[in-house]
Amino acid sequence: ARRRGPPGRRNRKGAGMTVTETETETDGRRAIAQRNREAILAGALEVISRDPDAAMNAIADGAGLGRATLYRHFPTREELLIALRQRAREQSRAAMIAARPEEGDPIAALERIVTALLSVVTRNRVIFNMPRGGTPSRTEQQKFFAPLTQTFERAQQAGIIAPDLPSEWLTDVVRMLLRAAAHEIEAGAIRREDAPELVVRQLVDGARKR
């Protein structure tokens, strides 16, 4: 009887390709599709930032996309906006983690987190300001902003922030201050590089005269 090759190297479809080669090809196609999706979302965000009411055809034209390409990925404007909101949330979460919230002085960590989040908020401000349905639950929001909340808890343990203030309340206040800062930056009232320190100072010291 003819001997069979190793089980892991057999071709599933009998087309002369190994399992490993097939999986590699699939991974490559998936990576290309992800890059294409990201390029579409980045282009769409640029157009919507200039014109929040832009229709799908205007978004495709303004972003240099084929209309068929845009509709193939996102059949409706609402689906596109949902994808942009999800992208912004993923960027926010990645920004908080990259800010190393568990390292060093908690106030310095707060400034790193605020700096990182402010970059995401200002870039996606038009998306965050749009009305939306399906707002995440309180539990989901708490889990999402856990790195920020835990940094406040570190500051409380270090005696920097009053321990009787709920850490989740402090997180909510930062979110409101971030939106206010993004608005003031856009209006030219404050400089982007000054905003993180202003947000943290307002939260930690209030408006008390130094």
GUVOLO-727641 format. One record per residue: residue number from 1; residue in three letters; x, y, z of N, C-alpha, C in turn. Coordinates in nm, 2 decimals. Layout:
(NUM,ALA,(X,Y,Z),(X,Y,Z),(X,Y,Z)),
...
// end
This chain:
(1,ALA,(0.08,-0.12,0.00),(0.00,0.00,0.00),(0.09,0.12,0.00)),
(2,ARG,(0.04,0.23,-0.07),(0.12,0.35,-0.07),(0.12,0.42,0.06)),
(3,ARG,(0.23,0.47,0.10),(0.24,0.53,0.23),(0.19,0.68,0.22)),
(4,ARG,(0.12,0.72,0.33),(0.07,0.85,0.33),(0.17,0.94,0.40)),
(5,GLY,(0.17,1.07,0.37),(0.26,1.17,0.43),(0.21,1.20,0.57)),
(6,PRO,(0.29,1.28,0.64),(0.25,1.32,0.78),(0.12,1.39,0.78)),
(7,PRO,(0.04,1.36,0.88),(-0.10,1.41,0.89),(-0.11,1.56,0.87)),
(8,GLY,(-0.01,1.63,0.94),(-0.02,1.78,0.93),(0.02,1.84,0.80)),
(9,ARG,(0.07,1.76,0.71),(0.11,1.82,0.58),(0.02,1.78,0.46)),
(10,ARG,(-0.09,1.71,0.50),(-0.18,1.67,0.39),(-0.26,1.79,0.34)),
(11,ASN,(-0.29,1.79,0.22),(-0.37,1.89,0.16),(-0.52,1.86,0.18)),
(12,ARG,(-0.59,1.96,0.23),(-0.73,1.94,0.26),(-0.82,1.93,0.14)),
(13,LYS,(-0.78,2.01,0.03),(-0.86,2.01,-0.09),(-0.80,1.94,-0.20)),
(14,GLY,(-0.68,1.87,-0.18),(-0.62,1.80,-0.29),(-0.57,1.88,-0.40)),
(15,ALA,(-0.53,2.01,-0.37),(-0.49,2.10,-0.48),(-0.34,2.12,-0.48)),
(16,GLY,(-0.27,2.04,-0.40),(-0.12,2.05,-0.40),(-0.07,2.14,-0.30)),
(17,MET,(-0.15,2.20,-0.21),(-0.11,2.29,-0.11),(-0.11,2.22,0.03)),
(18,THR,(-0.02,2.25,0.11),(-0.02,2.19,0.24),(-0.11,2.27,0.33)),
(19,VAL,(-0.14,2.21,0.45),(-0.23,2.28,0.55),(-0.16,2.41,0.59)),
(20,THR,(-0.03,2.40,0.62),(0.05,2.52,0.66),(0.04,2.63,0.56)),
(21,GLU,(0.06,2.60,0.43),(0.05,2.69,0.32),(-0.09,2.76,0.31)),
(22,THR,(-0.19,2.67,0.32),(-0.33,2.72,0.31),(-0.36,2.82,0.43)),
(23,GLU,(-0.31,2.79,0.55),(-0.34,2.87,0.66),(-0.26,3.00,0.65)),
(24,THR,(-0.14,3.00,0.60),(-0.06,3.12,0.58),(-0.13,3.21,0.48)),
(25,GLU,(-0.18,3.15,0.37),(-0.25,3.23,0.27),(-0.37,3.29,0.32)),
(26,THR,(-0.45,3.22,0.41),(-0.57,3.27,0.47),(-0.53,3.39,0.56)),
(27,ASP,(-0.43,3.37,0.64),(-0.38,3.48,0.73),(-0.34,3.60,0.65)),
(28,GLY,(-0.28,3.58,0.54),(-0.24,3.69,0.45),(-0.36,3.77,0.40)),
(29,ARG,(-0.46,3.70,0.35),(-0.58,3.76,0.30),(-0.65,3.84,0.41)),
(30,ARG,(-0.65,3.78,0.53),(-0.72,3.84,0.65),(-0.64,3.97,0.68)),
(31,ALA,(-0.51,3.97,0.68),(-0.43,4.09,0.71),(-0.46,4.20,0.61)),
(32,ILE,(-0.46,4.16,0.48),(-0.49,4.26,0.37),(-0.63,4.32,0.39)),
(33,ALA,(-0.73,4.24,0.42),(-0.86,4.28,0.44),(-0.87,4.38,0.56)),
(34,GLN,(-0.79,4.35,0.67),(-0.79,4.44,0.78),(-0.73,4.57,0.75)),
(35,ARG,(-0.62,4.57,0.67),(-0.56,4.70,0.63),(-0.65,4.78,0.54)),
(36,ASN,(-0.72,4.71,0.45),(-0.81,4.78,0.36),(-0.93,4.85,0.45)),
(37,ARG,(-0.98,4.77,0.54),(-1.08,4.83,0.63),(-1.03,4.95,0.71)),
(38,GLU,(-0.91,4.94,0.76),(-0.85,5.05,0.83),(-0.84,5.17,0.75)),
(39,ALA,(-0.79,5.15,0.62),(-0.77,5.26,0.53),(-0.91,5.33,0.50)),
(40,ILE,(-1.01,5.25,0.48),(-1.15,5.30,0.45),(-1.20,5.38,0.57)),
(41,LEU,(-1.18,5.33,0.70),(-1.23,5.40,0.81),(-1.15,5.53,0.84)),
(42,ALA,(-1.02,5.53,0.81),(-0.94,5.65,0.83),(-0.98,5.76,0.73)),
(43,GLY,(-1.00,5.72,0.61),(-1.04,5.81,0.50),(-1.18,5.87,0.53)),
(44,ALA,(-1.27,5.78,0.58),(-1.41,5.82,0.61),(-1.41,5.92,0.73)),
(45,LEU,(-1.32,5.90,0.83),(-1.32,5.99,0.94),(-1.27,6.13,0.90)),
(46,GLU,(-1.18,6.13,0.81),(-1.13,6.26,0.76),(-1.25,6.34,0.70)),
(47,VAL,(-1.32,6.27,0.61),(-1.43,6.34,0.54),(-1.54,6.39,0.64)),
(48,ILE,(-1.58,6.30,0.73),(-1.68,6.33,0.83),(-1.64,6.44,0.93)),
(49,SER,(-1.51,6.44,0.95),(-1.46,6.55,1.04),(-1.48,6.69,0.98)),
(50,ARG,(-1.46,6.69,0.84),(-1.49,6.81,0.77),(-1.63,6.84,0.75)),
(51,ASP,(-1.71,6.74,0.73),(-1.86,6.75,0.71),(-1.93,6.64,0.78)),
(52,PRO,(-1.98,6.66,0.90),(-2.04,6.56,0.98),(-2.17,6.50,0.91)),
(53,ASP,(-2.23,6.58,0.82),(-2.35,6.53,0.75),(-2.32,6.47,0.62)),
(54,ALA,(-2.20,6.44,0.59),(-2.16,6.39,0.45),(-2.24,6.25,0.43)),
(55,ALA,(-2.29,6.24,0.31),(-2.36,6.12,0.27),(-2.26,6.02,0.22)),
(56,MET,(-2.30,5.89,0.21),(-2.21,5.79,0.17),(-2.13,5.81,0.04)),
(57,ASN,(-2.20,5.86,-0.06),(-2.13,5.89,-0.19),(-2.02,6.00,-0.17)),
(58,ALA,(-2.06,6.10,-0.09),(-1.96,6.21,-0.06),(-1.84,6.16,0.02)),
(59,ILE,(-1.87,6.07,0.11),(-1.76,6.01,0.19),(-1.67,5.93,0.10)),
(60,ALA,(-1.72,5.85,0.01),(-1.64,5.77,-0.08),(-1.56,5.86,-0.17)),
(61,ASP,(-1.62,5.96,-0.23),(-1.55,6.06,-0.32),(-1.44,6.13,-0.24)),
(62,GLY,(-1.48,6.19,-0.12),(-1.38,6.27,-0.05),(-1.27,6.19,0.00)),
(63,ALA,(-1.29,6.06,0.03),(-1.18,5.98,0.08),(-1.10,5.91,-0.03)),
(64,GLY,(-1.14,5.93,-0.15),(-1.07,5.87,-0.27),(-1.10,5.72,-0.28)),
(65,LEU,(-1.22,5.68,-0.24),(-1.26,5.54,-0.24),(-1.36,5.52,-0.35)),
(66,GLY,(-1.36,5.40,-0.41),(-1.46,5.36,-0.50),(-1.59,5.35,-0.42)),
(67,ARG,(-1.70,5.39,-0.47),(-1.83,5.38,-0.40),(-1.86,5.24,-0.38)),
(68,ALA,(-1.84,5.15,-0.47),(-1.87,5.01,-0.46),(-1.79,4.95,-0.34)),
(69,THR,(-1.66,5.00,-0.33),(-1.57,4.95,-0.22),(-1.63,4.99,-0.08)),
(70,LEU,(-1.67,5.11,-0.07),(-1.73,5.16,0.06),(-1.86,5.08,0.09)),
(71,TYR,(-1.95,5.07,-0.01),(-2.07,5.00,0.02),(-2.05,4.85,0.05)),
(72,ARG,(-1.95,4.79,-0.01),(-1.92,4.65,0.01),(-1.89,4.63,0.16)),
(73,HIS,(-1.81,4.72,0.21),(-1.77,4.71,0.35),(-1.88,4.75,0.45)),
(74,PHE,(-1.94,4.86,0.41),(-2.04,4.92,0.50),(-2.17,4.96,0.42)),
(75,PRO,(-2.27,4.88,0.41),(-2.38,4.90,0.33),(-2.46,5.03,0.36)),
(76,THR,(-2.45,5.07,0.49),(-2.53,5.19,0.53),(-2.44,5.29,0.60)),
(77,ARG,(-2.48,5.42,0.61),(-2.40,5.52,0.68),(-2.40,5.48,0.83)),
(78,GLU,(-2.51,5.43,0.88),(-2.51,5.39,1.03),(-2.41,5.28,1.06)),
(79,GLU,(-2.40,5.19,0.97),(-2.30,5.08,0.99),(-2.16,5.14,0.99)),
(80,LEU,(-2.13,5.23,0.90),(-2.00,5.30,0.90),(-1.98,5.37,1.03)),
(81,LEU,(-2.07,5.45,1.08),(-2.06,5.52,1.20),(-2.03,5.43,1.32)),
(82,ILE,(-2.10,5.31,1.32),(-2.09,5.22,1.43),(-1.94,5.16,1.43)),
(83,ALA,(-1.89,5.14,1.31),(-1.75,5.09,1.30),(-1.65,5.20,1.34)),
(84,LEU,(-1.68,5.32,1.31),(-1.59,5.43,1.35),(-1.59,5.45,1.50)),
(85,ARG,(-1.71,5.43,1.56),(-1.72,5.44,1.71),(-1.64,5.33,1.77)),
(86,GLN,(-1.66,5.21,1.72),(-1.58,5.09,1.77),(-1.43,5.11,1.76)),
(87,ARG,(-1.39,5.16,1.65),(-1.25,5.19,1.62),(-1.20,5.29,1.72)),
(88,ALA,(-1.28,5.39,1.75),(-1.23,5.50,1.85),(-1.22,5.44,1.99)),
(89,ARG,(-1.31,5.35,2.02),(-1.31,5.28,2.15),(-1.18,5.19,2.17)),
(90,GLU,(-1.16,5.12,2.06),(-1.04,5.03,2.06),(-0.91,5.12,2.07)),
(91,GLN,(-0.91,5.23,2.00),(-0.79,5.32,2.01),(-0.78,5.38,2.15)),
(92,SER,(-0.89,5.41,2.22),(-0.89,5.46,2.35),(-0.83,5.36,2.45)),
(93,ARG,(-0.88,5.24,2.44),(-0.83,5.13,2.53),(-0.68,5.10,2.51)),
(94,ALA,(-0.64,5.10,2.38),(-0.50,5.07,2.35),(-0.41,5.19,2.41)),
(95,ALA,(-0.47,5.31,2.40),(-0.39,5.43,2.44),(-0.37,5.42,2.60)),
(96,MET,(-0.48,5.38,2.67),(-0.46,5.37,2.81),(-0.36,5.27,2.85)),
(97,ILE,(-0.36,5.16,2.79),(-0.27,5.05,2.82),(-0.12,5.09,2.79)),
(98,ALA,(-0.11,5.16,2.67),(0.03,5.20,2.63),(0.08,5.31,2.72)),
(99,ALA,(0.00,5.38,2.80),(0.04,5.49,2.88),(0.10,5.43,3.01)),
(100,ARG,(0.11,5.30,3.03),(0.17,5.24,3.15),(0.11,5.29,3.28)),
(101,PRO,(-0.02,5.27,3.30),(-0.08,5.33,3.41),(-0.04,5.28,3.55)),
(102,GLU,(0.02,5.16,3.55),(0.06,5.10,3.67),(0.20,5.14,3.71)),
(103,GLU,(0.27,5.22,3.63),(0.41,5.25,3.66),(0.43,5.39,3.73)),
(104,GLY,(0.52,5.39,3.82),(0.57,5.52,3.88),(0.47,5.60,3.95)),
(105,ASP,(0.49,5.73,3.97),(0.41,5.82,4.04),(0.27,5.82,3.98)),
(106,PRO,(0.16,5.81,4.06),(0.03,5.80,4.00),(-0.02,5.92,3.93)),
(107,ILE,(0.03,6.04,3.98),(-0.01,6.17,3.91),(0.06,6.17,3.77)),
(108,ALA,(0.18,6.13,3.77),(0.25,6.13,3.64),(0.18,6.03,3.55)),
(109,ALA,(0.14,5.92,3.60),(0.06,5.82,3.53),(-0.07,5.87,3.47)),
(110,LEU,(-0.14,5.95,3.56),(-0.26,6.01,3.52),(-0.24,6.11,3.40)),
(111,GLU,(-0.13,6.18,3.40),(-0.10,6.28,3.29),(-0.07,6.20,3.16)),
(112,ARG,(0.00,6.08,3.18),(0.03,6.00,3.06),(-0.11,5.95,3.00)),
(113,ILE,(-0.19,5.90,3.09),(-0.32,5.85,3.04),(-0.40,5.96,2.97)),
(114,VAL,(-0.41,6.08,3.04),(-0.49,6.19,2.98),(-0.43,6.23,2.85)),
(115,THR,(-0.30,6.24,2.84),(-0.23,6.28,2.71),(-0.27,6.18,2.60)),
(116,ALA,(-0.27,6.05,2.63),(-0.30,5.95,2.53),(-0.44,5.95,2.49)),
(117,LEU,(-0.53,5.97,2.59),(-0.68,5.97,2.56),(-0.71,6.10,2.49)),
(118,LEU,(-0.65,6.21,2.52),(-0.68,6.34,2.46),(-0.65,6.33,2.31)),
(119,SER,(-0.54,6.26,2.27),(-0.51,6.24,2.13),(-0.62,6.17,2.06)),
(120,VAL,(-0.67,6.07,2.12),(-0.78,5.99,2.06),(-0.91,6.07,2.05)),
(121,VAL,(-0.94,6.14,2.16),(-1.06,6.22,2.16),(-1.06,6.33,2.06)),
(122,THR,(-0.95,6.40,2.05),(-0.95,6.51,1.95),(-0.95,6.46,1.81)),
(123,ARG,(-0.89,6.35,1.78),(-0.89,6.29,1.65),(-1.03,6.24,1.61)),
(124,ASN,(-1.11,6.19,1.71),(-1.24,6.13,1.68),(-1.35,6.22,1.74)),
(125,ARG,(-1.33,6.34,1.76),(-1.43,6.43,1.83),(-1.56,6.43,1.76)),
(126,VAL,(-1.56,6.43,1.63),(-1.68,6.44,1.55),(-1.77,6.31,1.58)),
(127,ILE,(-1.70,6.20,1.59),(-1.77,6.07,1.62),(-1.83,6.07,1.76)),
(128,PHE,(-1.75,6.11,1.86),(-1.79,6.11,1.99),(-1.91,6.20,2.02)),
(129,ASN,(-1.92,6.31,1.93),(-2.02,6.41,1.95),(-2.15,6.37,1.88)),
(130,MET,(-2.15,6.27,1.80),(-2.27,6.23,1.73),(-2.37,6.15,1.82)),
(131,PRO,(-2.50,6.17,1.80),(-2.60,6.09,1.88),(-2.58,5.94,1.84)),
(132,ARG,(-2.60,5.86,1.94),(-2.58,5.72,1.91),(-2.68,5.64,1.99)),
(133,GLY,(-2.71,5.52,1.94),(-2.79,5.42,2.02),(-2.70,5.31,2.07)),
(134,GLY,(-2.76,5.23,2.16),(-2.68,5.12,2.21),(-2.56,5.16,2.29)),
(135,THR,(-2.58,5.26,2.38),(-2.47,5.30,2.47),(-2.43,5.19,2.56)),
(136,PRO,(-2.30,5.17,2.58),(-2.25,5.06,2.66),(-2.31,5.07,2.80)),
(137,SER,(-2.33,4.96,2.87),(-2.38,4.95,3.00),(-2.28,5.01,3.10)),
(138,ARG,(-2.33,5.04,3.22),(-2.24,5.10,3.32),(-2.13,5.00,3.35)),
(139,THR,(-2.16,4.87,3.36),(-2.06,4.77,3.39),(-1.96,4.76,3.28)),
(140,GLU,(-2.00,4.77,3.15),(-1.90,4.77,3.04),(-1.81,4.89,3.05)),
(141,GLN,(-1.87,5.01,3.08),(-1.79,5.13,3.09),(-1.69,5.12,3.20)),
(142,GLN,(-1.73,5.07,3.31),(-1.64,5.05,3.42),(-1.52,4.96,3.39)),
(143,LYS,(-1.55,4.85,3.32),(-1.45,4.76,3.28),(-1.35,4.83,3.18)),
(144,PHE,(-1.41,4.90,3.09),(-1.33,4.97,2.98),(-1.23,5.07,3.04)),
(145,PHE,(-1.28,5.15,3.14),(-1.19,5.25,3.19),(-1.12,5.21,3.32)),
(146,ALA,(-1.11,5.08,3.34),(-1.05,5.02,3.46),(-0.90,5.08,3.48)),
(147,PRO,(-0.82,5.08,3.37),(-0.69,5.14,3.39),(-0.68,5.27,3.45)),
(148,LEU,(-0.78,5.36,3.41),(-0.78,5.50,3.47),(-0.83,5.49,3.61)),
(149,THR,(-0.94,5.42,3.64),(-0.99,5.41,3.77),(-0.89,5.35,3.87)),
(150,GLN,(-0.81,5.25,3.83),(-0.71,5.19,3.91),(-0.60,5.29,3.94)),
(151,THR,(-0.57,5.38,3.85),(-0.47,5.48,3.87),(-0.51,5.58,3.98)),
(152,PHE,(-0.64,5.61,3.98),(-0.69,5.70,4.08),(-0.69,5.63,4.22)),
(153,GLU,(-0.71,5.50,4.22),(-0.70,5.43,4.34),(-0.56,5.42,4.40)),
(154,ARG,(-0.46,5.42,4.31),(-0.32,5.42,4.35),(-0.29,5.56,4.41)),
(155,ALA,(-0.35,5.67,4.35),(-0.32,5.80,4.40),(-0.39,5.82,4.54)),
(156,GLN,(-0.50,5.75,4.56),(-0.57,5.76,4.69),(-0.49,5.68,4.79)),
(157,GLN,(-0.44,5.57,4.76),(-0.35,5.49,4.85),(-0.23,5.56,4.89)),
(158,ALA,(-0.18,5.65,4.79),(-0.05,5.72,4.82),(-0.08,5.85,4.90)),
(159,GLY,(-0.21,5.88,4.93),(-0.25,6.00,5.00),(-0.25,6.12,4.92)),
(160,ILE,(-0.25,6.11,4.79),(-0.25,6.23,4.70),(-0.39,6.28,4.68)),
(161,ILE,(-0.49,6.19,4.67),(-0.63,6.23,4.64),(-0.71,6.18,4.76)),
(162,ALA,(-0.81,6.25,4.79),(-0.90,6.22,4.91),(-0.96,6.08,4.89)),
(163,PRO,(-0.94,5.99,4.99),(-0.99,5.86,4.98),(-1.14,5.84,4.98)),
(164,ASP,(-1.22,5.95,5.02),(-1.36,5.94,5.03),(-1.43,5.97,4.89)),
(165,LEU,(-1.35,6.01,4.79),(-1.41,6.03,4.66),(-1.41,5.90,4.58)),
(166,PRO,(-1.52,5.86,4.53),(-1.53,5.73,4.46),(-1.44,5.74,4.33)),
(167,SER,(-1.36,5.64,4.32),(-1.26,5.64,4.20),(-1.34,5.64,4.07)),
(168,GLU,(-1.45,5.57,4.06),(-1.53,5.57,3.94),(-1.59,5.71,3.91)),
(169,TRP,(-1.62,5.78,4.01),(-1.67,5.92,3.99),(-1.55,6.01,3.93)),
(170,LEU,(-1.43,5.99,3.99),(-1.32,6.06,3.93),(-1.29,6.03,3.79)),
(171,THR,(-1.31,5.90,3.75),(-1.30,5.86,3.61),(-1.40,5.93,3.52)),
(172,ASP,(-1.53,5.94,3.57),(-1.63,6.01,3.49),(-1.60,6.16,3.48)),
(173,VAL,(-1.54,6.22,3.58),(-1.50,6.36,3.57),(-1.39,6.38,3.47)),
(174,VAL,(-1.30,6.29,3.47),(-1.19,6.30,3.36),(-1.25,6.30,3.22)),
(175,ARG,(-1.34,6.21,3.20),(-1.40,6.19,3.07),(-1.47,6.32,3.03)),
(176,MET,(-1.54,6.39,3.12),(-1.60,6.52,3.09),(-1.50,6.63,3.07)),
(177,LEU,(-1.39,6.63,3.14),(-1.29,6.73,3.13),(-1.21,6.71,2.99)),
(178,LEU,(-1.20,6.58,2.95),(-1.13,6.55,2.82),(-1.22,6.61,2.71)),
(179,ARG,(-1.35,6.60,2.71),(-1.43,6.65,2.61),(-1.42,6.81,2.61)),
(180,ALA,(-1.42,6.86,2.73),(-1.41,7.01,2.74),(-1.28,7.06,2.68)),
(181,ALA,(-1.17,6.98,2.71),(-1.04,7.02,2.66),(-1.03,7.01,2.51)),
(182,ALA,(-1.09,6.90,2.46),(-1.09,6.89,2.31),(-1.16,7.00,2.24)),
(183,HIS,(-1.27,7.05,2.31),(-1.35,7.16,2.25),(-1.26,7.29,2.26)),
(184,GLU,(-1.19,7.31,2.37),(-1.11,7.43,2.39),(-0.99,7.43,2.29)),
(185,ILE,(-0.93,7.32,2.27),(-0.82,7.30,2.17),(-0.87,7.34,2.03)),
(186,GLU,(-0.98,7.29,2.00),(-1.04,7.31,1.86),(-1.07,7.46,1.85)),
(187,ALA,(-1.12,7.53,1.96),(-1.15,7.67,1.95),(-1.03,7.76,1.96)),
(188,GLY,(-0.91,7.70,1.99),(-0.79,7.78,2.00),(-0.77,7.84,2.13)),
(189,ALA,(-0.85,7.80,2.23),(-0.85,7.87,2.36),(-0.73,7.82,2.45)),
(190,ILE,(-0.69,7.69,2.43),(-0.58,7.64,2.50),(-0.49,7.56,2.40)),
(191,ARG,(-0.36,7.54,2.44),(-0.27,7.47,2.35),(-0.28,7.32,2.38)),
(192,ARG,(-0.27,7.24,2.28),(-0.28,7.09,2.30),(-0.18,7.04,2.40)),
(193,GLU,(-0.06,7.09,2.39),(0.04,7.04,2.48),(0.02,7.08,2.63)),
(194,ASP,(-0.06,7.19,2.65),(-0.09,7.23,2.79),(-0.21,7.15,2.85)),
(195,ALA,(-0.30,7.09,2.76),(-0.42,7.04,2.81),(-0.41,6.92,2.91)),
(196,PRO,(-0.32,6.83,2.89),(-0.32,6.72,2.99),(-0.29,6.77,3.13)),
(197,GLU,(-0.19,6.86,3.15),(-0.16,6.91,3.28),(-0.28,6.99,3.34)),
(198,LEU,(-0.35,7.06,3.25),(-0.46,7.14,3.30),(-0.57,7.05,3.35)),
(199,VAL,(-0.60,6.94,3.28),(-0.70,6.84,3.32),(-0.67,6.78,3.45)),
(200,VAL,(-0.55,6.73,3.47),(-0.51,6.66,3.59),(-0.50,6.77,3.70)),
(201,ARG,(-0.45,6.88,3.68),(-0.45,6.99,3.78),(-0.59,7.02,3.83)),
(202,GLN,(-0.68,7.04,3.73),(-0.82,7.08,3.77),(-0.88,6.97,3.86)),
(203,LEU,(-0.85,6.85,3.83),(-0.91,6.74,3.90),(-0.85,6.72,4.04)),
(204,VAL,(-0.71,6.73,4.04),(-0.64,6.70,4.17),(-0.65,6.82,4.26)),
(205,ASP,(-0.63,6.94,4.21),(-0.62,7.06,4.29),(-0.74,7.15,4.28)),
(206,GLY,(-0.83,7.13,4.18),(-0.94,7.22,4.17),(-0.90,7.35,4.12)),
(207,ALA,(-0.98,7.46,4.15),(-0.94,7.59,4.11),(-0.88,7.67,4.22)),
(208,ARG,(-0.83,7.60,4.32),(-0.77,7.67,4.44),(-0.65,7.74,4.40)),
(209,LYS,(-0.63,7.86,4.45),(-0.51,7.94,4.42),(-0.39,7.88,4.49)),
(210,ARG,(-0.28,7.87,4.41),(-0.16,7.81,4.46),(-0.07,7.91,4.54)),
// end
